[in-house]
Amino acid sequence: MLRHEFQPGRLVAGVFLALGGAIYAGDAGGLWETPWFAVIPVVTGGLCLAGAVGALTRGIRRRRAVTSGKAPNEAQLNAPGT
């Protein structure tokens, strides 16, 4: 049994933030040369994609709750982090 529900938007955000960290770590370790501004599009694009994935996930879960006959609780739908 899961302790919490799976949130793919947070997974996407974490992957892109880890990618940004890996880019800077490779530069600091001397593996490659990275301009100071290179991580900005990676992080910004990742956060935008994570927001889109989170909105899509919320829409799918809301639609699934309505079509399954279970009326979604308005407090649950508007709670942050769901």
C-alpha positions as a LaTeX table, in Angstrom:
\begin{tabular}{lrrr}
\hline
Residue & $x$ (\AA) & $y$ (\AA) & $z$ (\AA) \\
\hline
Met1 & 0.00 & 0.00 & 0.00 \\
Leu2 & 1.32 & 3.43 & $-0.93$ \\
Arg3 & 1.96 & 5.95 & 1.82 \\
His4 & 1.05 & 8.81 & $-0.50$ \\
Glu5 & $-0.30$ & 9.27 & $-3.98$ \\
Phe6 & 2.06 & 9.43 & $-6.93$ \\
Gln7 & 2.62 & 12.99 & $-8.16$ \\
Pro8 & 4.33 & 12.96 & $-11.56$ \\
Gly9 & 4.69 & 16.75 & $-11.66$ \\
Arg10 & 7.02 & 16.67 & $-8.69$ \\
Leu11 & 8.98 & 13.84 & $-10.29$ \\
Val12 & 9.49 & 15.88 & $-13.47$ \\
Ala13 & 10.55 & 18.94 & $-11.46$ \\
Gly14 & 13.03 & 16.86 & $-9.47$ \\
Val15 & 14.55 & 15.32 & $-12.59$ \\
Phe16 & 15.14 & 18.71 & $-14.21$ \\
Leu17 & 16.55 & 20.25 & $-11.03$ \\
Ala18 & 18.89 & 17.26 & $-10.64$ \\
Leu19 & 19.91 & 17.71 & $-14.28$ \\
Gly20 & 20.74 & 21.35 & $-13.57$ \\
Gly21 & 22.83 & 20.29 & $-10.60$ \\
Ala22 & 24.62 & 17.67 & $-12.68$ \\
Ile23 & 25.43 & 20.28 & $-15.33$ \\
Tyr24 & 27.06 & 22.55 & $-12.75$ \\
Ala25 & 28.79 & 19.62 & $-11.04$ \\
Gly26 & 30.34 & 18.54 & $-14.33$ \\
Asp27 & 31.56 & 22.08 & $-14.89$ \\
Ala28 & 32.99 & 22.31 & $-11.38$ \\
Gly29 & 34.71 & 18.94 & $-11.78$ \\
Gly30 & 36.34 & 20.03 & $-15.03$ \\
Leu31 & 34.55 & 17.49 & $-17.23$ \\
Trp32 & 33.16 & 20.23 & $-19.50$ \\
Glu33 & 32.81 & 23.99 & $-19.72$ \\
Thr34 & 29.33 & 25.37 & $-18.98$ \\
Pro35 & 28.35 & 29.01 & $-19.44$ \\
Trp36 & 26.79 & 30.57 & $-16.32$ \\
Phe37 & 23.41 & 31.02 & $-18.03$ \\
Ala38 & 23.06 & 27.48 & $-19.45$ \\
Val39 & 21.05 & 26.07 & $-16.54$ \\
Ile40 & 18.37 & 28.80 & $-16.64$ \\
Pro41 & 16.50 & 27.34 & $-19.66$ \\
Val42 & 16.84 & 23.80 & $-18.28$ \\
Val43 & 15.34 & 24.70 & $-14.90$ \\
Thr44 & 12.70 & 27.07 & $-16.32$ \\
Gly45 & 11.62 & 24.58 & $-18.97$ \\
Gly46 & 11.54 & 21.78 & $-16.42$ \\
Leu47 & 9.39 & 23.76 & $-14.01$ \\
Cys48 & 6.98 & 24.73 & $-16.80$ \\
Leu49 & 6.74 & 21.10 & $-17.90$ \\
Ala50 & 6.22 & 20.00 & $-14.30$ \\
Gly51 & 3.38 & 22.50 & $-13.94$ \\
Ala52 & 1.74 & 21.22 & $-17.11$ \\
Val53 & 2.10 & 17.61 & $-15.96$ \\
Gly54 & 0.66 & 18.50 & $-12.55$ \\
Ala55 & $-2.33$ & 20.27 & $-14.11$ \\
Leu56 & $-2.93$ & 17.35 & $-16.46$ \\
Thr57 & $-2.72$ & 14.87 & $-13.59$ \\
Arg58 & $-5.19$ & 16.89 & $-11.53$ \\
Gly59 & $-7.61$ & 17.08 & $-14.44$ \\
Ile60 & $-7.42$ & 13.35 & $-15.05$ \\
Arg61 & $-7.96$ & 12.55 & $-11.38$ \\
Arg62 & $-10.88$ & 14.97 & $-11.14$ \\
Arg63 & $-12.53$ & 13.53 & $-14.24$ \\
Arg64 & $-11.96$ & 9.96 & $-13.04$ \\
Ala65 & $-13.54$ & 10.77 & $-9.66$ \\
Val66 & $-16.59$ & 12.34 & $-11.30$ \\
Thr67 & $-17.14$ & 9.56 & $-13.86$ \\
Ser68 & $-16.70$ & 6.79 & $-11.29$ \\
Gly69 & $-19.69$ & 8.10 & $-9.35$ \\
Lys70 & $-17.68$ & 9.35 & $-6.41$ \\
Ala71 & $-18.36$ & 13.03 & $-6.00$ \\
Pro72 & $-15.01$ & 14.66 & $-5.37$ \\
Asn73 & $-14.75$ & 16.53 & $-2.14$ \\
Glu74 & $-14.19$ & 20.21 & $-2.94$ \\
Ala75 & $-11.75$ & 20.56 & $-0.04$ \\
Gln76 & $-9.62$ & 17.73 & $-1.44$ \\
Leu77 & $-9.61$ & 19.17 & $-4.97$ \\
Asn78 & $-8.53$ & 22.62 & $-3.84$ \\
Ala79 & $-5.99$ & 21.50 & $-1.26$ \\
Pro80 & $-2.40$ & 22.47 & $-2.10$ \\
Gly81 & $-0.17$ & 19.64 & $-3.21$ \\
Thr82 & $-2.93$ & 17.43 & $-4.59$ \\
\hline
\end{tabular}
